[in-house]
Amino acid sequence: MPITHHLRSGDKLLTKTQTQEYTIPVSNLLSLRLYSDTRPHHHHIADLQKGLILVHREKELVGEGTGFGAPIVRYRNKTYFSSSSTVQISRKSNETTVLKQFVLDTISREQFRRVETDTEMTRKIRIRFEELYMSHKHWRLLPLANLSKNIGVQKSFVRTEPKGNVAMTYRIDPPLIHVTADFNLLEKGSVQKIFLLNEQGSKYFRKYSDSKGVVLFDKQIGAWEKVESNWARVSTLNGEAGFRLWNVKDATLARGREFLKGTFDWIGLDYELGPKKTEFEYDIEIVRGLKQK
């Protein structure tokens, strides 16, 4: 059975020994949740590890999103995801520190009518799907998704020889989360790009705004658009909850959103990094009402 930990002041170091769930309060209504396994199991990425999940009134708002601070690494021929992890959590005063080691042990694979294939055609399809994912369309371009269903090609993930670990440290001192990504335990030989995804559910978060005064709703947000402003924010329509990220030197910040009931449900502010990065730091602000600036 899963173990649930609600962290309080004075809690000691907790290390993953079996499937665990951690809930970290942010305010009276908001909290952050972290799993050591691949929960929540939603849609295409059900079997992949997630980062921090935003919770409002005890309801998880992540949808098909990856959570805050989930790494993906694109190598020359394949894109690597994580389906296993270890977690450590400690608490000191008002600050909670979470270390989650994402093991890059999973790649994507197509199936033809449930029969695995590895032909030149399916390799090309696989590369194209991965390009769409990493350009943050997540197979979220509907014409291509429909085409893949029509020809019988389905997306799946399979375990493979790991390419190493990405150590994600989340230092939570509400309303800020300071994120540090350590790539030193990665096999770096043929890395092309590194992505740090910060996603929640698009069913709940439908508004985008930024420091340049741009305000967008729903489909206006787009599937993958570069953020040119100093900061960008995603929020619910009533402003009860949201999150803000900043542009950081030597990284590209992009926004994206797509919603289709029962299939696609993500919104995010994600970083794209070059292959030589060994460490990267950034902040996430949890919005608790939009009276904040």
Buried (B, 14 or more C-beta within 10 A) or exposed (E): EEEEBEBEEEBEEBEBEEEBBBBBBBEEBBBBBBBBBBBBEBBBBEBBBBBBBBBBEEEBBBBBBBBBBBBBBBBEEBBBBBBBBBBBBBBEEEEBBBBBBBBBBBBBBBBBEEEEBEEEEBEEBBEEBBEBBBBBBBBBBEEBBEEBEEEEBEBEBEEBEBBBBBBBBBBBEBBBBBBBBBBEBBBBEEBEBBBBBBBBBBBBBBBBBBBEEBEBEBEEBBBBBEBEBEBBBBBBEEBBBBBBBBBBEEBBBBBBBBBEEEBBBBBBBBBBBEBEBEEBEBBBBBBBEBEEE
